[in-house]
Amino acid sequence: MSKLIAVPSRTKEILEKYGIRAKKGFGQNFLVDPVIVEKAAQMSHCEGAVIEIGPGIGSLTEQLARHSRHVTAYEIDPSLIPVLADTLQEYDNVEIIEEDFLQADIASKTKELKEKYGSVSVCANLPYYVTTPILFRIFEETDIPWITVMVQKEVGERFAAAPNTPEYGALSVESQYLFDVKKLFNVPGRSFNPSPNVDSVIVRFERKPDIPDIDIKAFFEMVRGCFKQRRKTVYNNLKEYLDDREAALQVLEKAGIEPKRRAQELTCDELLKIYEALK
């Protein structure tokens, strides 16, 4: 068996063979740390089927193929399709789909994979520029209980942040309402070719089993309204969101929330009380 794809010398060899240069427009950075890709795969609960977004030249895909029954990888860059066919030829449990993940019918794919392999998880090194839209797209699929992704460190910290910390915001509340979020480990910029100027972090989302049955879209809209101006009180933000100062005061009183508090101090449960009082 040849050297792992993530070994720096093998990556260099593949890039040279195909004349590949990382495309900024696709947010490409190729992982060159075999320890990190193996660790990510091992911690991703990928025993059944696993979905990957942006396999690149196959560094993480290779480890997922070794740890799961089936890998479905979505690649937007057509020039990488023949490269992946070559680098992953030893693995017969990998399916590469040339498509923009954000345009794909993920619901049908998830259903098909779950029926065939029993479980579906997601594990990916996400392009920085589309991290949030991709994650929120996956969040909608309730048949995906585990999501393990490598993201820009600053963004990962926002997903996992606790109330009363500078990183805590609407993004923290929205993800933590649906998932138990855990930062697994940091990934330095030097683990990539080319090396980005920022470090990354691997974050794991474990879907909560009993989420209250509410209009999630409406709740998240309200949460964003409460965090709109971070320096303002929750009352001032809510007043603006509702365009009604009296209603804002009544809602906060009903929810048992002091109007002078800031959204940054409120837990997910307290924000849910505001939403319930609003309804």
N, C-alpha and C positions, 0 to 999 in steps of 0.2 A: 504493500500500500504506500502511495506517495505521501510526502510531507503534508501536514494540515495546511489548508488554504490560508489560515490566519498567521502562519509563521511568516515573519517579514520578508525573508528571502524568496519564499514561494509566491507571496503577493506581488513582489517586485517582478518576478519572472512572468506571472500572468499578465500584469499591466503592460510589460514590454512586448510580450508575444502578440497581444491584441492592439497595441498602440493606444491604450486607454489612458485618458486624463480625466480626473474627477470633474464632473460638471456642476458648477455652482448653481445653475438653474434647477437642478434636481437635488440640491443639498447633499451631494455625494462626498463621503469620507469613508475610506475603506479600513475596517478594523484589522490591526496587525498585532493582536495579543491573544494567543491561543488559550491562555488561562482564563481570560475574561469571557471569551465566547463560550467556553465549556461551562464555566460557573453560571453564566446567564441561562444556558439551556437546562442545566441541572435544577435550577431554582424556579423554573417557569411552569411546573405542573403540566408538562407537554406529553404525558404518557400516551394519550389517544392520538387525536389529530391536533396539529398546531398551525396557526396562520401567521405568516411573516409578511411584513410590508417593507419593500425595498431591500431585496437580498444582495444587491450589488454584484460582487463576484462569488458570493456563496460562503463567506467565512462563518457566519452564524448558522446559515442554512445547513451546513455540513454537520455541525454539532446537534442541531435539532433533529436531523435525519438519524443520528446515532441514538438519540434518547426517546424518539417518539415512533408511533406506528406509521404516521403519515404527515408530510409537510406540504402545505399549499402556500406558495410564495407569490406575491403580486409585485411585478416589476414594471415600472412606467417607461424605462429607457430601452427602446428596441435594440440598441446596439449591444446590450448586455445579455440578450437571450441566447445567442450562440455561445457566449463565454460560459454561461451557467450550464448549458448542455454539456460542455467540455469538463468544467471543474467538478461537476456533481455526477459525472457518468457512472461512478461506482455505486450510487445510491438509487435503488429502484422505487423508493417510497417518497420521492419528491415530485411535486407537480408545480411547474412554473406557469403563471398566467401573466401574459403581457397586457397589462391594463392599469389605469389609474385607480388605486384603491378607493378613492373618494367617489368614483363613478360606478363602482362594481355593485352587483346585487349580493351583498354580504348575507342578508337574511336567508336566501335560498342556499347559499354555499354552506353556511353554518348548519342549517337543518340537514343537508345532505351528509356532511362530515360527522355530525352527531349520530345520525342513524347508522352510519357505517362503522365508526370507530369508538362510539360510546361517550366521548367527551371532546370538547374543543377549547383550546386556549389560544392566546396570542402572545408571541414573543418577537420583538423587533428592535432594531436600532433605527429610531425614527428620524427622518430629515427634520432639522430644526425648524425650517420655515412653515411646516404644516403639522407640527406636533399636536396642537390643540384640536384642529378640525378632525384629524384622524382619530384621536382618542375619543372625542365626543361621538364620532360615528360608531366606534366599537362599543361605547357605553350603552348605546341603544339596543344592542343585541343581548337579551337577557340569558341566552343559552351559552354565553361565554363567561364563565365564572372567574377566570384568572387572566390577567393582562400583565405582562412583564415587559417593560420598555426602557430603552436607553434614550434619555433626553438631555437637553442642555441643563447643567447643574442648577442654574437659577430657576428654571421652569419646574424641575423636579422638586425643588424645595418649596415652591408655591403649592404644588399639589399636596405635599405632606405636612404643610405648616399647621401649627396649633394656634388657637386664639391668642391675642395679645403679643404676637410676634410680628416683626416688620413684613415678613413674607405672606402672612395670612390675608386672604382676600376672597373674592367671589369664586375664583377657580378652586380654592381649598374647600370651600363649603360644598360646591357642586359635586366635586369628586368624592368627598368624604361622606356626603349624604348617601351615595350609592355604594361606596366601597370602603373597606379597611385599607388604608394606603400606607405602604411601608417603603422607606428608602433602604435598598439593599447594600449597595456600595458605590463609591466614586470611581470614575474612569478618567484618568488624566488625558489631556490632549495628545500626548506623545503616543498613545495607544492607537492612533489613526494615521493613515497615509492618504492625503496630506494632513498634517496636524492642525486642527482648528485652534483659534486663539483662546477658546474657553474649554473648561473641563465639562465632563458629562456625569450623569448619575443614573444608576439602574433603579427604577421604581417598580414596585409590584402592587397591583390593585386586586384585592380579593372581594368579589361581590357579596354584599350583605344579603342574608337569606330573607329577612322580613322587613321590606321597605314599605312604609305606609302608602296606601293607594291614593295618591293625589295627582293633580295635573302637574307633572314635573316641569314641563316647559314654563308654565305660569309661575311656579315657585322660583325657578332659576331666574326668571325675568325680574321678579321682586328682589331677589338676593342682589342681582347686579345693580338694581336701583338703590338699595341700601348702602352699597359700597361705592356709588358713583363718585362722590367727592370724599376721599379718605379722611380729610381733616374735619369734615362736618359731622355733626351729631347724627344719630340714626333718625331722630325726629326731622331734622332739616332735609336729609336725603329722602325720607319717606314722604314728607310734605311735597317735595318736588315731583316725586314719582307719581303720587296720587293727584297732584295739582289741587290739593285741598288740605289746609292746615288743621281744620277741625277734625276731619276724618283721620288724619295721621295721629293726632293726640288720642282720639278714642280707641284706635286700633292698638296703640302702644299700652294704653291703660288696661284694655281688655287682655292683652298678652302678658301683662305684669312686667313690662320692660320700662326702665327709667329713661325718659326722653333724652336726657343729657349724655347717655352712653353713646359710644361710637360702634359702628358695625364690627370693627376690628376686635372688639372685646366680646362679641356675642358668639355663643356656641351654635352649632348647626341646629340643635334642639330649640334654642331660643328664637332663632330666625324662623323655624317652622311654626312656633307659637304665634309669631307676628303674621305669618301667612294664613294660619287657621283663623286668627281673629279678623283678618281682612276678608275672609270668605264668609 
